[in-house]
Amino acid sequence: MGKPFFMYILRCADGSYYVGHTDDLEARMAQHHAGLGAAHTRRHLPVSLVWHQEFETRVEALEMERRVKGWRRVKKEALIEGRLEDLHHLSKRGARGRNADPE
């Protein structure tokens, strides 16, 4: 197996989430912390890494990034908190409910 790729979620100072992927998680985090990352994280420093997953290929990491970017806030939080059993329920149409916050 070659060098791994990562999909990651950052929590920004304003409580928003940033989803990205990289082949060097440590270096990418240093970029975000230095204000050299994405425009969103630059505007909402400091950021903290709240979740990441390793993948064998960049394609897999990018596909997961795109998938998670489309999720509502409540579903991202279920993933971050390790409530994997809730992910399917939160995908169902109409699962927004009264307590589900829009992104």
C-alpha positions as CSV (number, residue, x, y, z in Angstrom):
1,M,0.0,0.0,0.0
2,G,1.3,3.5,-0.9
3,K,0.9,6.7,1.1
4,P,-2.5,7.0,2.7
5,F,-5.0,9.8,2.1
6,F,-7.3,11.4,4.6
7,M,-10.7,12.9,4.7
8,Y,-11.1,15.2,7.7
9,I,-13.5,17.5,9.5
10,L,-12.5,20.7,11.3
11,R,-14.6,22.6,13.8
12,C,-14.0,26.4,13.3
13,A,-14.1,29.1,16.0
14,D,-17.6,30.1,14.9
15,G,-18.9,26.5,15.3
16,S,-19.1,25.8,11.6
17,Y,-17.5,22.7,10.1
18,Y,-15.0,22.4,7.2
19,V,-14.6,19.2,5.3
20,G,-11.5,18.4,3.3
21,H,-9.0,15.8,2.2
22,T,-5.2,15.5,2.0
23,D,-2.3,13.1,1.7
24,D,-0.5,14.7,4.6
25,L,-2.8,15.4,7.5
26,E,-0.2,16.9,9.8
27,A,1.1,19.3,7.2
28,R,-2.5,20.3,6.1
29,M,-3.4,21.0,9.8
30,A,-0.3,23.2,10.1
31,Q,-1.5,25.1,7.0
32,H,-5.0,25.6,8.4
33,H,-3.6,26.8,11.8
34,A,-1.2,29.2,10.1
35,G,-4.1,30.7,8.1
36,L,-2.8,29.2,4.9
37,G,-5.6,26.7,4.4
38,A,-9.0,27.2,2.8
39,A,-10.6,30.7,2.7
40,H,-13.4,29.4,5.1
41,T,-10.9,28.3,7.8
42,R,-8.8,31.4,7.4
43,R,-11.9,33.5,8.3
44,H,-12.8,31.3,11.2
45,L,-9.6,30.6,13.1
46,P,-8.8,28.8,15.3
47,V,-9.8,25.4,14.0
48,S,-9.6,22.0,15.6
49,L,-9.5,18.6,14.0
50,V,-12.7,16.7,15.2
51,W,-12.7,13.7,12.9
52,H,-10.6,12.0,10.2
53,Q,-10.5,8.7,8.3
54,E,-7.7,7.1,6.3
55,F,-8.2,5.9,2.7
56,E,-6.0,4.0,0.3
57,T,-6.6,6.3,-2.6
58,R,-7.2,10.0,-3.2
59,V,-10.3,9.2,-5.2
60,E,-11.8,7.4,-2.1
61,A,-11.0,10.3,0.2
62,L,-12.4,12.9,-2.3
63,E,-15.6,10.9,-2.7
64,M,-16.1,10.8,1.0
65,E,-15.3,14.5,1.3
66,R,-18.0,15.3,-1.4
67,R,-20.5,13.0,0.3
68,V,-20.0,14.5,3.8
69,K,-20.0,18.1,2.5
70,G,-23.5,17.5,1.3
71,W,-24.7,16.3,4.7
72,R,-26.7,18.5,7.1
73,R,-25.0,19.6,10.3
74,V,-26.8,17.1,12.5
75,K,-25.5,14.2,10.4
76,K,-22.0,15.5,10.4
77,E,-22.2,15.7,14.2
78,A,-23.4,12.1,14.4
79,L,-20.3,11.0,12.4
80,I,-18.0,13.1,14.6
81,E,-19.6,11.7,17.8
82,G,-19.3,8.1,16.5
83,R,-23.0,7.6,16.4
84,L,-22.8,5.6,13.2
85,E,-26.1,3.9,13.8
86,D,-27.8,7.3,13.5
87,L,-26.4,8.0,10.0
88,H,-28.9,5.9,8.1
89,H,-31.8,7.4,10.0
90,L,-30.5,10.9,9.4
91,S,-30.4,10.2,5.7
92,K,-34.0,9.5,5.4
93,R,-36.3,12.0,3.8
94,G,-38.1,14.1,6.5
95,A,-35.5,13.2,9.2
96,R,-34.7,16.9,9.7
97,G,-37.1,17.2,12.7
98,R,-37.5,20.2,14.9
99,N,-34.0,19.9,16.5
100,A,-32.0,19.5,13.3
101,D,-30.0,22.6,12.5
102,P,-29.4,23.5,8.9
103,E,-25.7,23.8,7.9
